[in-house]
Amino acid sequence: MRHRILAALAAGALIVTGTLTASGTAHADVTICEKYGSTTIQSGRYVVQNNNWGDDTTQCINVTGTGFAVTTASHNKATNGAPGAYPSVYFGCHYANCSTGSGLPLQASTSTFTGLTTSVSMNYPSSGVWDAAYDIWFDPTPRTDGQNTGAEIMIWLNKMGSIQPVGSQVGTATINGATWNVWEGNIGWNVVSYVRQSATGSMNFTVNDFYSDAVSRGYAQRSWYLTSIQAGFEPWVGQTGLAVTAFSVGSGGGGGDTSPPSTPANLTASGATANSVNLNWSASSDNVGVTGYDVYRATNGGSFSQIATASGTSYTATGLAASTQYQFYVRARDAAGNTSGNSSTVTATTSSGGGGGGSCRVKYVPNTWNTGFTADVTVTNTGSTTITGWTAAWAYSGNQKITSFWNATVTQSGQSVTARDLGYNGTLAAEASTAFGFQGTYSGTNTSPTSFTLNGAACTLG
């Protein structure tokens, strides 16, 4: 079957439309060279696809009972563009080709989803240009065909060559015992990529661990549906020898355990500043071990939403508004993906901002040319107490649009812009400064902003 390739291609994103060809249950040493050929393994539980979507050169894979290996490939794609293919094995539905008995699509708010685990083992050559990655798809609806429009979670286990994911790096995360560089871009849907700082050939993890991080960053929603879990490779140059030797998706890492952890007790809030609150609670107990605590927050009695996952029994909520009442609760999660009941709710009110979140100075220095510009922004804490976690905000009077940024996560909605710290530069002692910058486009006049706030409090300019 032929696929139509979307015009807007971006490096690291899988952009394929159409219907895959299913050709029955595979046995060892079945070879697929058809551009979009696929077959099933393990009685249909998984689908293996050649998926040579981005190139017209020949690619062949040898399908085994547990995975596949790339046996023929001669890709030679530019490394600043899209890859040549995504040969992979998957669980769930991909363009109406569904594996057997997956139970997907599955809403991300369910306990079944939070307990879903997957594992993979891979072999890599030492040449070529490629990444080895999970590609996990979410849609706002229980879609089984067509392009997902919610979030694409990519988990890069390894890479070779000068390639990078879609968008730009927005921070780091510690998940599944490793540190990951987190990238985000939007190509009609959010692409959130986690690039492991130290490469690995195998992983066993709970899907919700990565999805929770994406939700906490505002790139995904609990109301969305998981449609497929895929593991494979994106080759730019070459590459034979890439192989998935084992792949599985299960319902938890605790051997079928369905007993949830005990509910966290003794939740307290302390040390409130204008922009942060310290939370502490007693450890939960569980028969297979507690792996983390999900932290939820509401503002002024509104609806609760998850803001973080803590590995221990304390967490500092940052980026809060001054003189505002917040409510918090936590719940525990075990190694099988079971979650406890919600703890009791604790209420905290941030201070007025005279020290911890107010008293600030901003220096904005633009550099303008033709229809483009850069700007360097220096934020100084002129108060008497330390700021832990900062959010700067301003608005443009023209049509300026920010296209890239550094030393902060910058988001824009119309003329309103928000810049948030990256964690490592989130603490500002009294009289301390931090700087970030960005690049953008405009037409007409590039007028500088006339007012800034820091954690909701007005700053002076200069």
C-alpha positions as CSV (number, residue, x, y, z in Angstrom):
1,M,0.0,0.0,0.0
2,R,1.2,3.5,-0.7
3,H,1.4,6.2,1.9
4,R,1.0,10.0,1.5
5,I,3.9,11.8,3.3
6,L,2.9,15.1,5.0
7,A,4.6,18.1,3.6
8,A,5.8,19.5,6.9
9,L,8.6,17.1,7.9
10,A,10.7,17.7,11.0
11,A,13.8,15.8,12.2
12,G,13.0,13.1,14.7
13,A,9.2,13.0,14.1
14,L,7.4,10.2,12.4
15,I,5.0,11.6,9.9
16,V,3.2,8.9,8.0
17,T,-0.3,8.6,6.7
18,G,-2.0,5.7,5.0
19,T,-2.7,2.0,5.8
20,L,0.0,-0.6,6.5
21,T,-0.1,-3.9,4.8
22,A,-0.7,-6.8,7.2
23,S,0.6,-10.2,6.0
24,G,-0.2,-12.7,8.6
25,T,1.7,-14.2,11.6
26,A,5.4,-14.3,11.0
27,H,7.9,-17.0,11.8
28,A,11.6,-16.7,12.2
29,D,13.6,-15.4,9.2
30,V,10.6,-13.8,7.4
31,T,12.0,-10.9,5.3
32,I,10.0,-7.7,4.4
33,C,11.3,-5.3,1.8
34,E,8.0,-3.8,0.8
35,K,8.1,-0.1,1.6
36,Y,5.2,-0.2,4.1
37,G,5.0,-3.9,4.6
38,S,4.2,-5.4,8.0
39,T,3.4,-8.6,9.7
40,T,2.5,-9.9,13.2
41,I,4.4,-11.9,15.7
42,Q,3.4,-13.8,18.9
43,S,-0.1,-14.7,17.7
44,G,-0.8,-11.2,16.7
45,R,0.1,-9.5,20.0
46,Y,2.7,-7.3,18.2
47,V,3.0,-5.9,14.7
48,V,6.4,-5.5,13.0
49,Q,6.6,-2.8,10.2
50,N,9.3,-1.9,7.7
51,N,7.9,1.6,7.5
52,N,10.4,3.0,5.0
53,W,8.3,6.2,5.0
54,G,11.0,8.9,4.3
55,D,13.1,7.4,1.6
56,D,12.8,5.6,-1.8
57,T,15.9,3.5,-1.4
58,T,15.4,-0.2,-0.5
59,Q,15.2,-1.2,3.1
60,C,14.6,-4.8,4.3
61,I,14.0,-6.2,7.7
62,N,14.3,-9.8,8.9
63,V,11.4,-10.6,11.3
64,T,11.9,-13.0,14.2
65,G,9.6,-14.3,16.8
66,T,10.7,-11.6,19.2
67,G,11.6,-8.6,17.0
68,F,13.5,-7.8,13.8
69,A,16.8,-6.8,12.3
70,V,17.6,-4.4,9.5
71,T,19.4,-6.5,6.8
72,T,19.4,-4.0,3.9
73,A,19.5,-0.2,4.0
74,S,21.3,2.5,2.1
75,H,19.8,5.7,3.5
76,N,21.7,8.9,2.9
77,K,19.5,11.6,4.3
78,A,20.6,15.1,5.4
79,T,21.0,15.2,9.2
80,N,19.2,18.5,9.5
81,G,16.0,17.0,8.1
82,A,13.7,14.0,8.6
83,P,15.0,10.4,8.9
84,G,14.6,7.9,6.1
85,A,12.4,5.3,8.0
86,Y,11.1,3.9,11.2
87,P,11.4,0.1,11.2
88,S,9.7,-0.9,14.4
89,V,7.6,-3.3,16.4
90,Y,4.5,-2.0,18.1
91,F,1.6,-2.8,20.4
92,G,-1.8,-1.1,19.7
93,C,-3.1,0.6,16.6
94,H,-1.2,2.4,13.8
95,Y,-3.2,3.8,10.9
96,A,-6.0,1.2,11.4
97,N,-3.6,-1.7,11.6
98,C,-4.1,-3.0,15.2
99,S,-2.4,-5.7,17.1
100,T,-4.5,-8.4,18.8
101,G,-6.0,-7.9,22.2
102,S,-4.0,-4.7,23.2
103,G,-7.0,-2.9,24.8
104,L,-5.9,0.3,23.1
105,P,-6.9,3.1,22.7
106,L,-6.7,3.6,26.5
107,Q,-7.4,6.8,28.3
108,A,-4.4,8.1,30.2
109,S,-6.4,8.8,33.4
110,T,-7.2,5.1,34.0
111,S,-5.4,2.9,36.5
112,T,-4.8,0.4,33.7
113,F,-2.7,3.0,31.9
114,T,-0.8,4.1,35.0
115,G,0.2,0.4,35.5
116,L,1.3,-0.2,31.9
117,T,4.9,-1.3,31.5
118,T,7.1,-2.1,28.5
119,S,10.6,-3.4,27.9
120,V,12.9,-3.6,24.9
121,S,16.4,-4.9,24.1
122,M,18.3,-3.7,21.1
123,N,21.6,-4.3,19.2
124,Y,23.4,-1.4,17.6
125,P,26.1,-1.1,14.9
126,S,29.0,1.4,15.5
127,S,28.5,3.2,12.2
128,G,25.9,5.2,10.3
129,V,23.6,8.0,11.6
130,W,20.5,6.8,13.5
131,D,18.6,6.9,16.8
132,A,17.1,4.0,18.7
133,A,13.8,5.2,20.2
134,Y,10.4,4.4,21.5
135,D,7.6,6.3,19.8
136,I,4.4,6.4,22.0
137,W,1.3,8.1,20.5
138,F,-1.6,9.9,22.2
139,D,-4.7,11.4,20.7
140,P,-7.5,13.5,22.2
141,T,-10.0,10.8,20.9
142,P,-9.9,7.0,21.0
143,R,-8.5,7.0,17.4
144,T,-7.5,3.8,15.7
145,D,-6.7,5.3,12.3
146,G,-5.1,8.4,10.8
147,Q,-2.7,10.9,12.3
148,N,-2.7,11.3,16.1
149,T,-3.0,15.0,17.1
150,G,-2.3,14.9,20.8
151,A,1.3,14.0,21.8
152,E,4.1,11.9,20.4
153,I,6.4,10.8,23.2
154,M,9.8,9.7,21.9
155,I,12.3,8.0,24.2
156,W,15.8,7.9,22.7
157,L,17.9,5.1,24.2
158,N,20.9,5.8,22.0
159,K,21.9,7.7,18.9
160,M,24.8,7.9,16.4
161,G,25.8,11.1,14.6
162,S,24.8,14.8,14.7
163,I,21.1,14.4,14.9
164,Q,18.6,15.9,17.4
165,P,14.9,15.7,18.1
166,V,12.1,18.0,17.0
167,G,12.1,21.5,18.5
168,S,14.5,22.6,21.2
169,Q,15.6,21.4,24.6
170,V,13.3,22.6,27.4
171,G,15.0,21.0,30.4
172,T,16.1,17.7,32.0
173,A,14.4,15.0,33.9
174,T,15.3,12.1,36.1
175,I,13.1,9.1,35.1
176,N,13.6,5.3,35.4
177,G,17.0,5.8,37.2
178,A,18.5,7.9,34.4
179,T,18.9,11.5,33.4
180,W,17.2,12.7,30.2
181,N,17.5,15.8,28.1
182,V,13.9,16.9,27.4
183,W,13.0,18.4,24.0
184,E,9.7,19.7,22.7
185,G,8.4,20.9,19.4
186,N,5.0,21.2,17.7
187,I,4.4,20.0,14.1
188,G,0.6,19.9,14.3
189,W,0.9,17.9,17.5
190,N,3.3,18.0,20.5
191,V,6.5,16.0,20.0
192,V,8.1,15.5,23.5
193,S,11.5,13.7,23.2
194,Y,13.5,12.3,26.1
195,V,17.2,11.8,25.1
196,R,19.1,9.6,27.5
197,Q,22.4,11.2,28.6
198,S,24.1,7.8,28.8
199,A,23.2,5.3,26.1
200,T,21.6,2.0,26.9
201,G,20.7,-1.2,25.0
202,S,17.7,-2.1,27.0
203,M,14.9,-0.6,29.1
204,N,12.1,-1.7,31.3
205,F,9.8,1.1,32.5
206,T,6.3,2.3,33.2
207,V,4.9,4.4,30.4
208,N,3.2,6.7,32.9
209,D,6.5,7.8,34.3
210,F,7.4,9.7,31.1
211,Y,3.8,10.7,30.4
212,S,3.5,12.2,33.8
213,D,6.5,14.4,33.1
214,A,5.0,15.5,29.8
215,V,1.7,16.3,31.5
216,S,3.5,18.3,34.2
217,R,5.2,20.4,31.5
218,G,1.8,21.2,29.9
219,Y,2.5,19.1,26.7
220,A,0.0,16.4,27.3
221,Q,-3.4,15.8,29.0
222,R,-4.8,13.0,31.2
223,S,-8.0,13.0,29.1
224,W,-6.1,11.9,26.0
225,Y,-5.9,8.3,24.8
226,L,-2.8,6.1,24.3
227,T,-3.1,4.5,20.8
228,S,0.2,2.7,20.3
229,I,3.6,1.8,21.9
230,Q,6.3,1.4,19.3
231,A,10.0,0.6,19.5
232,G,12.5,0.8,16.7
233,F,15.0,3.0,14.8
234,E,15.2,6.2,12.8
235,P,18.1,5.9,10.3
236,W,19.5,8.9,8.4
237,V,22.6,7.2,7.0
238,G,22.8,3.4,6.5
239,Q,22.1,1.3,8.6
240,T,22.1,-2.4,8.6
241,G,22.7,-4.2,11.9
242,L,20.1,-2.3,13.9
243,A,18.0,-4.8,15.7
244,V,15.2,-5.2,18.3
245,T,15.9,-8.5,19.9
246,A,13.0,-8.4,22.4
247,F,9.9,-6.3,23.0
248,S,7.0,-6.6,25.4
249,V,4.1,-4.6,26.8
250,G,2.6,-5.7,30.1
251,S,0.3,-4.6,32.9
252,G,2.8,-3.7,35.6
253,G,6.2,-4.6,36.9
254,G,5.0,-6.3,40.0
255,G,4.1,-9.7,38.7
256,G,0.4,-9.1,38.4
257,D,0.2,-7.3,41.7
258,T,-3.0,-5.3,42.1
259,S,-2.6,-4.1,45.8
260,P,-2.1,-0.4,46.0
261,P,0.3,1.4,48.3
262,S,-1.0,2.8,51.6
263,T,-2.3,6.4,51.4
264,P,0.4,9.0,52.3
265,A,-0.2,10.5,55.7
266,N,0.8,13.7,57.6
267,L,1.0,16.0,54.6
268,T,2.1,19.4,55.8
269,A,3.0,22.7,54.0
270,S,5.7,25.0,55.4
271,G,8.1,27.8,54.4
272,A,5.8,29.6,52.1
273,T,7.3,32.5,50.2
274,A,5.8,34.6,47.5
275,N,6.4,31.9,44.9
276,S,7.0,28.6,46.6
277,V,5.8,26.2,49.3
278,N,7.6,23.2,50.9
279,L,5.5,20.0,51.2
280,N,6.4,17.0,53.4
281,W,4.5,13.7,54.2
282,S,5.1,10.3,55.7
283,A,6.2,7.4,53.5
284,S,3.6,4.9,52.2
285,S,4.1,1.2,52.5
286,D,3.6,-1.4,49.7
287,N,4.3,-5.1,49.1
288,V,6.3,-4.5,45.8
289,G,7.7,-1.1,46.8
290,V,6.8,2.5,46.3
291,T,8.3,4.1,43.2
292,G,7.1,7.7,43.6
293,Y,4.5,10.2,44.8
294,D,2.3,12.2,42.5
295,V,1.8,15.8,43.6
296,Y,-1.5,17.6,42.9
297,R,-2.4,21.3,43.2
298,A,-5.5,23.5,43.0
299,T,-5.6,27.3,43.1
300,N,-8.2,29.1,45.3
301,G,-10.4,26.1,45.6
302,G,-10.4,25.2,41.9
303,S,-9.8,21.9,40.2
304,F,-6.8,19.8,41.1
305,S,-4.2,18.8,38.5
306,Q,-0.9,16.9,38.8
307,I,2.2,19.1,38.9
308,A,5.0,16.7,39.6
309,T,6.2,13.2,40.6
310,A,8.5,13.2,43.7
311,S,10.9,10.3,44.4
312,G,10.9,10.9,48.1
313,T,8.6,12.3,50.8
314,S,9.1,16.0,50.2
315,Y,8.6,18.4,47.3
316,T,9.0,22.2,46.8
317,A,6.2,23.6,44.7
318,T,7.6,26.6,42.8
319,G,6.4,29.2,40.3
320,L,3.5,30.2,42.5
321,A,1.7,33.5,42.4
322,A,2.1,35.9,45.4
323,S,-0.8,36.4,47.9
324,T,-2.6,33.3,46.5
325,Q,-4.2,30.4,48.3
326,Y,-3.2,26.9,47.1
327,Q,-4.4,23.4,48.0
328,F,-2.2,20.3,47.6
329,Y,-2.5,16.5,48.0
330,V,-0.2,13.6,47.1
331,R,-0.7,9.9,46.3
332,A,1.8,7.0,46.1
333,R,2.5,4.7,43.2
334,D,4.1,1.3,43.4
335,A,6.3,-0.8,41.1
336,A,3.3,-2.5,39.5
337,G,1.7,0.9,38.6
338,N,-1.0,0.8,41.3
339,T,-1.8,4.1,43.0
340,S,-2.9,4.8,46.5
341,G,-5.8,6.9,47.6
342,N,-5.4,10.7,47.9
343,S,-3.8,12.1,51.0
344,S,-5.6,14.6,53.1
345,T,-5.5,18.1,51.5
346,V,-3.3,20.8,52.9
347,T,-3.8,24.6,52.2
348,A,-1.0,27.2,52.0
349,T,-1.1,30.9,51.1
350,T,1.9,32.5,49.5
351,S,3.3,35.8,50.9
352,S,2.7,39.2,49.3
353,G,5.9,39.3,47.3
354,G,7.8,42.0,49.2
355,G,10.8,39.6,49.5
356,G,10.5,36.1,48.0
357,G,8.7,37.0,44.8
358,G,8.6,40.8,44.4
359,S,11.4,43.4,44.4
360,C,13.0,42.8,41.0
361,R,14.7,44.6,38.1
362,V,14.7,43.6,34.5
363,K,17.1,44.8,31.8
364,Y,15.9,44.1,28.2
365,V,18.5,44.6,25.4
366,P,17.2,43.9,21.8
367,N,19.3,43.6,18.6
368,T,17.1,44.2,15.6
369,W,17.6,43.6,11.9
370,N,15.2,43.6,8.9
371,T,12.4,41.4,10.1
372,G,14.3,39.6,12.9
373,F,15.6,40.3,16.3
374,T,17.3,38.8,19.4
375,A,16.9,40.0,22.9
376,D,19.0,39.5,26.1
377,V,17.1,39.7,29.3
378,T,18.7,40.1,32.7
379,V,16.6,39.5,35.8
380,T,17.8,40.7,39.2
381,N,16.4,39.9,42.6
382,T,16.4,43.3,44.4
383,G,14.6,41.9,47.5
384,S,16.1,40.7,50.7
385,T,15.2,37.0,50.5
386,T,16.1,34.2,48.1
387,I,13.7,33.5,45.2
388,T,13.4,29.7,44.5
389,G,11.9,29.2,41.1
390,W,11.0,32.2,38.9
391,T,8.7,33.1,36.1
392,A,9.1,36.3,34.2
393,A,6.2,37.7,32.0
394,W,5.7,40.6,29.6
395,A,3.7,41.6,26.6
396,Y,4.6,43.0,23.2
397,S,2.6,45.8,21.6
398,G,3.4,44.6,18.0
399,N,3.4,41.2,16.1
400,Q,6.7,39.9,17.5
401,K,6.9,36.1,17.5
402,I,9.6,34.2,19.4
403,T,11.1,31.3,17.5
404,S,13.9,30.0,19.7
405,F,15.3,30.6,23.2
406,W,18.1,29.8,25.6
407,N,18.7,29.6,29.4
408,A,14.9,29.6,30.0
409,T,11.7,28.0,28.7
410,V,9.9,30.7,26.8
411,T,6.2,30.3,25.7
412,Q,4.0,32.8,23.9
413,S,0.3,33.2,23.5
414,G,-0.6,36.1,21.2
415,Q,1.3,39.1,22.5
416,S,1.8,37.7,26.0
417,V,5.2,35.9,26.7
418,T,6.3,33.9,29.7
419,A,9.8,32.7,30.6
420,R,10.5,30.1,33.2
421,D,13.7,29.0,34.8
422,L,15.4,25.6,33.8
423,G,15.9,24.4,37.4
424,Y,19.7,24.9,37.5
425,N,19.2,28.7,37.3
426,G,16.0,28.9,39.3
427,T,17.5,30.1,42.6
428,L,18.2,33.9,42.9
429,A,19.7,35.1,46.1
430,A,19.2,38.7,47.2
431,E,20.9,41.0,44.7
432,A,21.7,38.0,42.4
433,S,20.9,38.1,38.7
434,T,20.3,35.6,35.9
435,A,20.1,36.1,32.2
436,F,18.3,34.4,29.3
437,G,17.6,35.2,25.7
438,F,15.7,34.5,22.6
439,Q,15.3,35.1,18.9
440,G,12.2,36.1,17.0
441,T,10.6,37.7,14.0
442,Y,8.5,40.8,13.5
443,S,7.1,43.2,10.9
444,G,6.7,47.0,11.2
445,T,8.4,48.2,14.4
446,N,10.1,46.0,17.0
447,T,9.0,48.0,20.1
448,S,10.5,46.8,23.4
449,P,8.1,45.8,26.3
450,T,7.4,48.5,28.8
451,S,6.7,46.4,31.8
452,F,7.7,43.0,33.3
453,T,6.6,40.9,36.2
454,L,8.5,38.3,38.2
455,N,6.4,35.6,39.9
456,G,3.4,38.0,39.4
457,A,5.1,41.0,41.0
458,A,5.9,44.1,39.0
459,C,9.6,44.8,38.3
460,T,11.5,48.0,37.6
461,L,13.3,48.5,34.3
462,G,17.0,49.3,33.9
